[in-house]
């Protein structure tokens, strides 16, 4: 039985708010640290890394929310696939930008890793404290 739209939408909004804000806040810290450690190139690398993580993980959450509303039995499969695709694409970005001179690649890579951990931790925290009924109480005495 699908999760009601209002419940799924509120969980999506909560995850996007909490995980997104935590990641953006950490991204801002990474930009400052990158600027202090490696100058403008470090700040640019940190900003690009944080932005990529926020965009990718937001898209993944929106996809997962859509699946939860329409076909909750596929939620775990879709969650694992989107997570693996996101990590794979982020890894490709790190490889593609390995030799760039536009920004500091070490700061970029570190920011991607740290922001990915921040988003995932916040997401796990939200889901561990959110009670979603997966069985409708009216169906049972």
Long-range contacts (C-beta under 8 A, 24 or more apart in sequence): 1-72, 1-135, 1-136, 2-68, 2-69, 2-70, 2-71, 2-72, 3-68, 3-69, 3-72, 3-132, 3-134, 5-69, 7-132, 7-133, 8-65, 8-68, 8-69, 9-65, 9-69, 11-65, 11-68, 11-126, 11-130, 11-132, 12-61, 12-62, 12-64, 12-65, 14-126, 14-130, 15-61, 15-122, 15-123, 15-126, 15-127, 16-58, 16-61, 18-122, 18-123, 18-125, 18-126, 19-57, 19-61, 19-118, 19-119, 19-122, 19-123, 19-126, 20-54, 20-57, 20-58, 20-119, 22-118, 22-119, 22-121, 22-122, 23-50, 23-53, 23-54, 23-57, 23-115, 23-118, 23-119, 23-122, 24-50, 24-54, 26-50, 26-114, 26-115, 26-118, 27-51, 27-53, 27-54, 27-111, 27-115, 30-107, 30-110, 30-111, 30-114, 30-115, 33-107, 34-104, 34-107, 34-111, 37-107, 38-104, 38-106, 38-107, 39-104, 41-102, 41-103, 41-104, 41-107, 42-103, 42-104, 42-107, 43-107, 44-102, 44-103, 44-104, 45-103, 45-104, 45-105, 45-106, 45-107, 45-108, 45-111, 46-107, 46-108, 46-111, 48-103, 48-108, 49-107, 49-108, 49-109, 49-110, 49-111, 49-112, 49-115, 50-111, 50-115, 52-90, 52-93, 52-112, 53-90, 53-111, 53-112, 53-115, 53-116, 53-119, 54-115, 54-119, 56-86, 56-89, 56-90, 57-86, 57-116, 57-119, 57-123, 60-85, 60-86, 61-123, 72-134, 87-116, 90-116
